[in-house]
Amino acid sequence: MLHDPAKNPMVLVIDDTPEILSLIHSLLSSTYRVKSANSGRRGLQIAKSDPPPDLILLDIMMPVMDGYEVCIQLKADPQTQDIPVIFLTAKSDIENEEKGFALGAVDYVTKPIGPSVLLARVKTQIAAHAQRRSLEGMFKDVIEYAPVIFLITDEDLDIVQTNAQAEQHFGYHRDELIGMHLEALLPQCQQFTHAGTYLLNTEPGEAKIDANPELSCIRKDGSRFPGSATFSRLETLHGLLHTVVLVNVSDKKETLNKLSESQDSLRELAAINETARENERKSIAREVHDELGQVMTALRMSLSLMPMQFGSDIPGLQESVDSMKALVDRAIKGVRNIATVLRPEALNLGLVPAIEWLRDEFMRHNAVRCAVECEGSTDPIDDMRAMLIYRIVQESLTNISRYAKASEVKILVSFKPSEIDVSISDDGCGFDPGEVMIKKTFGLLGMRERALTLGGDLMILSRPGRGTTIAVKVPLKRNAMERTA
């Protein structure tokens, strides 16, 4: 396929010397399209034509309008400010070079012009300009087709660039958004007084993320949607720009709300199950204690009467009765133990007596000191709170017995006006709570769920070799369990 010369990069040469114009044209015309201007004013006209040049070679020493003034006007015009400029000059002093670079030039070529030097520098700057335009195009595509809202503002927070997502979410046409002040879209920001203050307090290049997922964003029709925004400042050749990357979190918020509702429903169901289970335990304990206990007691009394009624007639009866009474005594003791495990009688006296009974049982089976302390007024609390707190303490003591290798345990119960705080501390081997929770051990998980069922919270404080503290806070207010009890 033949190459189309019309697609070659265009170079504009601005110089008042015809010989220089002719020389540069002869050097570049085989590779580039070359346009010439013999004055600064004519050069500015060509630079603003369509298509614009890809590179400008600009002589400094020209009458009427020198190269410096031409460069200033080129860089001040948005239509031409991105065109790279190489100065042509007979001056080689550092002061003039610094002035040229300060005005926006990208390079210098000194006269007399060396053909190889000129060709090399033109080639380098044309390639750099093409690459820059390609990257700018890619950047614009990234912004345009990004799945988030992009808003770019000037220093005064007037919008200068945006993307399709902004049009879709805010309901404005792009032409309406350009020039609009940012606060027309973000009327309030809860982390700061207003968007302007927030952005102006952000350092260049620094991004700040709005931690509030419900940043209020206002549409053209006046309706609002929640958004999460990242603000940053960017220093450019055209001045300070602010960028806002905004994500509509309506769907996320709705999903989180549904998840929260689902968790609440599951927790309420667990509360119902826990209530039913404790009521069933209570009922079974009553039946075992009252019915089976009475039957076993009556049986023992009957056994005690047998030797009086038939002892003289049946040899060896006394020995058999004594053996049977011993078995019945064991059965009665077992019945009492089962009833106590299902529903400790000490709970009928209150939470603290029940915990003290747990302490006594714990010390009876373990060579570990255990102390119970009580703070505040021990006003009676409802049965469900007492039972669930009791179960948490019971599970904690079981874990200490199995794993802690402790020598001392302290249980502190604090009654406060609005809550009950209970802590169970030991001086045992401790553990890493993070690792244990990852393993989803049902003992700790069950204790936490019991606390959450009551609207409370449970914290585990432990380090290997430093002992463990289980801290429970339970509010004194109605909750899901009480409503279902």
Beta strands, then each sheet from edge to edge (+ up, - down):
strand 1: 10-14
strand 2: 33-37
strand 3: 55-59
strand 4: 85-89
strand 5: 107-110
strand 6: 149-153
strand 7: 159-162
strand 8: 207-209
strand 9: 215-218
strand 10: 224-236
strand 11: 239-248
strand 12: 369-375
strand 13: 408-415
strand 14: 419-426
strand 15: 457-462
strand 16: 468-475
sheet 1: 2+ 1+ 3+ 4+ 5+
sheet 2: 7+ 6- 11+ 10- 8+
sheet 3: 7+ 6- 11+ 10- 9+
sheet 4: 12+ 13+ 14- 16+ 15-
end
